[in-house]
Each structure stands twice: as C-alpha cells, then as structure tokens.
Amino acid sequence: MRVLAVMFVVLAACGPITPERAADRCEERARAAQGPTFGGTVGVNSNSGGFASAQIGVTADALRGRDPLEVYDSCVVRLTGQPPIRPARLR
C-alpha cells in the first residue's frame, strides 16, 4: 500500500504543469538570462564572531546572450505546449 502511495505522488509530480506555474518558472529563467546575479551575506554571532559570503551566478542563456523574452516564450511553450498566458514580468 505504501509503495502505491509513493508511486502516485511521483506520477502526480510528472503531470502537466499549469500555465500560471509555467509562467512563474519561466520568468525566473528569463530574469537569469538578463545577466549575472550577485548575492552576499554578512553577519555576526556570539559563537564564532563575524562571517561573510558572496555568490555570483550566471546561466547558459546569459552567456549566449539570448533575449530574455525569447527565453520566456520558448520555456512556456516547452512546458505547456501553448503560448504564454501573460507577458513576462522581468523587473
């Protein structure tokens, strides 16, 4: 019985994606195609004192110079088989 429940959950995760979820996921990918992303953390704690970290991320789409809007459109079509339901919001 437990095996059937696990199989059902796995199969449900492989099912069709909603157009809204596809748009959200593809907007994230299109934003990443706009160029490198930067992040950092600085802090202090009572056990070890100060700490800092930095992150730089770049995607293959950004390295290739792909248009973020084209990345969005092709991503949505790949995930849903349909054109996007809304324009990309790429802040």
C-alpha positions in Angstrom: 0.0 0.0 0.0 2.8 2.4 0.9 4.5 1.7 -2.4 1.3 2.7 -4.3 1.1 5.9 -2.4 4.7 6.8 -3.3 4.2 5.9 -6.9 1.1 8.1 -7.0 3.0 11.1 -5.6 5.8 10.6 -8.1 3.4 10.3 -11.1 1.5 13.4 -10.0 4.7 15.4 -9.9 5.3 14.4 -13.6 1.8 15.5 -14.7 1.0 18.6 -16.7 2.1 22.0 -15.3 -0.5 24.8 -15.0 0.1 27.8 -17.3 0.4 30.0 -14.2 3.2 27.9 -12.7 4.9 27.6 -16.1 4.9 31.4 -16.4 6.4 31.8 -12.9 9.1 29.3 -13.5 9.9 30.7 -16.9 10.0 34.3 -15.6 12.7 33.2 -13.2 14.7 31.7 -16.0 14.2 34.8 -18.2 15.4 37.0 -15.3 18.5 34.9 -15.0 19.1 35.3 -18.8 19.4 39.1 -18.3 22.9 38.8 -16.9 24.9 37.7 -13.9 23.3 37.6 -10.4 25.1 38.7 -7.3 24.3 37.9 -3.6 26.0 38.3 -0.3 25.7 37.7 3.4 27.4 39.5 6.3 26.7 38.8 9.9 28.0 38.3 13.4 27.1 35.7 16.0 28.2 35.1 19.6 29.9 31.8 18.9 32.3 32.4 16.0 32.2 36.2 15.6 31.8 37.8 12.2 31.2 36.0 8.9 30.7 36.9 5.2 30.0 35.1 2.0 29.4 36.1 -1.6 27.8 34.4 -4.6 27.9 35.1 -8.3 25.6 33.2 -10.7 25.4 33.1 -14.5 23.3 31.0 -16.7 24.0 29.5 -20.1 21.3 31.7 -21.6 23.1 34.8 -20.3 26.4 33.6 -21.6 24.9 33.0 -25.0 23.3 36.5 -25.0 19.8 35.1 -25.5 16.9 37.6 -25.4 15.2 37.1 -22.0 11.7 37.5 -23.7 12.6 34.7 -26.2 13.8 32.6 -23.3 10.5 33.1 -21.5 8.3 32.4 -24.6 10.2 29.2 -25.5 10.2 28.0 -21.9 6.5 28.3 -21.6 5.8 26.6 -24.9 8.2 23.7 -23.9 6.5 23.2 -20.5 2.8 23.6 -21.6 2.7 23.2 -25.3 0.9 26.5 -25.6 2.0 30.2 -25.9 2.3 32.2 -22.7 -0.9 33.3 -21.0 0.7 36.7 -19.9 3.6 38.8 -20.8 6.8 38.2 -18.9 7.4 40.3 -15.8 11.1 40.8 -15.7 11.6 43.6 -13.1 
